[in-house]
Every structure is written in C-alpha cells, then in structure tokens.
Amino acid sequence: RLGAEKLSSQKATVFYDRRVSASLIGSFIGAISGAAIARGTSFLKDKMGEQVFGNGIELIDNPFLEYGLGSRSFDGEGRPVQLTKLVEDGRLTQWLLNGPSARQLGLKPNGFASAGFGDPPGIATSNLHLTPGEKSPEELISSAGKVLQITEMFGPSINANTGDYSVGVSGYWHDGEGNRVPVSEITVADNLIDMFARMIPASDLEFRNRTNAPGLLIEGMTIAGR
C-alpha cells in the first residue's frame, strides 16, 4: 500500500486476484438459491438452461472431496448429496434447493440444505470450485494491455434484482508497458450478468476454502477514481 495512487476514472480490463475472485462466485451462488428464486428476487431467475458463463467454464460442487472443508455425506435435512455441475459448459443447470424452497417451486430437493443450529435449515454448497483456464494470471494480464489487478475489496454493493454491482478496491495498475503501480481508493462497477458472460478464468486454481476460484479477467469494467 506504500505510495499508492488514485487511478483516473475510465473503462478498462479488471483482473480479480485469486484471493478475492471467490467473492464473485459467492454472488452467483446467492442468485441461484432456491429461496431467492421462489421470492423472485434474483437477477438470474429467468436464466435456467441458458448461457451464463463463457463456453467451457464449469462450476462444480463436490461434497465428496477428500479433506474438503465442506465435505459431507448428506445435507442439512438428511438427504443424499452428489457431485453436481451447477454450470456446465457455461450453462446454468440447477437451482440450490432445500425442502421448503423446492416445495415453493414445485421441484424436488437436490441436497443443498444447510444444517441449522436452532433454526430451520438454509441453503448452502459443500466444496465449490470454478474450473481454471489455460493461461496464467501473468499471461492474461500481459495480453490485455492496461489492467487493474484487484488484490483487496471492501464494501460491495449488489442489487439482487438487477445484478448491478459496485465495490471499493485496491491493488495494482498495469499500464501495458511493463510498469506496475500500486493504487487505492477506487471503485469498480458493472452488471454481474454481463460480468459473468465476459469473465476469463486463469490457470491458478487452488483448493484452500469451501469456495475456490482462479484469478478472473473481465474486460470493459467501469473504474471510478479521481
């Protein structure tokens, strides 16, 4: 953070570092929760079976991952669980359903109930990951020219109905000429539906948490600075 500058407002490519990229996947998971779909308060409520990510990208929930932090043999309602591709080749395939949300939607529960401690079961995934791409973060950044690399995020704002998104960030500005400058006090904004469609995953996936994603490159985001 030493000597960080404030970037000028513009549209540019943004790279979400691996340490923060999983937050975008968390926003996606919240939008395909059966409870949100039943209430009609999700920006993805009309996207079942449609292309939501780029071709070849998959989002996989694996409750049987060895040593996985979220591994389990049954969900919070005692129902069986299974390896599930929530997104397959870029297409949305499943809502996350527990008993109550499944009944509201006229569907069958599919093993995504979370355990409730004194409260009714909610909805949760187990060990979730987004499949990696072929290029390293360095290759993606160098090929994109001017790039804002995000390493920290704070105060995200998401409109659950429309997918409008903004968040305060800090990180590094790559000027396309080999220079990297620390930057802070910046806000990036866009619409999550469009962001998911444009995102390009890097090859640096690691399994460290319950939700894991590689670095993610997204072109054409709005950057608000000085």
Stockholm file with secondary structure:
# STOCKHOLM 1.0

chainA/1-226         RLGAEKLSSQKATVFYDRRVSASLIGSFIGAISGAAIARGTSFLKDKMGEQVFGNGIELIDNPFLEYGLGSRSFDGEGRPVQLTKLVEDGRLTQWLLNGPSARQLGLKPNGFASAGFGDPPGIATSNLHLTPGEKSPEELISSAGKVLQITEMFGPSINANTGDYSVGVSGYWHDGEGNRVPVSEITVADNLIDMFARMIPASDLEFRNRTNAPGLLIEGMTIAGR
#=GR chainA/1-226 SS CTTCBCCCSEEEEEEECHHHHHHHHHHHHHHTBHHHHHHTCCTTTTCTTSBCSCTTCCEEECTTCTTCTTCCSBCTTSCBCCCEEEEETTEECCCBCCHHHHHHHTCCCCSCBCCCSSSCCCBCCSSEEECCCSSCHHHHHHHHSEEEEEEEEEEEEECTTTCEEEEEEEEEEEESSSCEEEEEEEEEEEEHHHHHHHCEECSCCCCCSSEECCCEEEEEEEEECC
#=GC SS_cons         CTTCBCCCSEEEEEEECHHHHHHHHHHHHHHTBHHHHHHTCCTTTTCTTSBCSCTTCCEEECTTCTTCTTCCSBCTTSCBCCCEEEEETTEECCCBCCHHHHHHHTCCCCSCBCCCSSSCCCBCCSSEEECCCSSCHHHHHHHHSEEEEEEEEEEEEECTTTCEEEEEEEEEEEESSSCEEEEEEEEEEEEHHHHHHHCEECSCCCCCSSEECCCEEEEEEEEECC
//
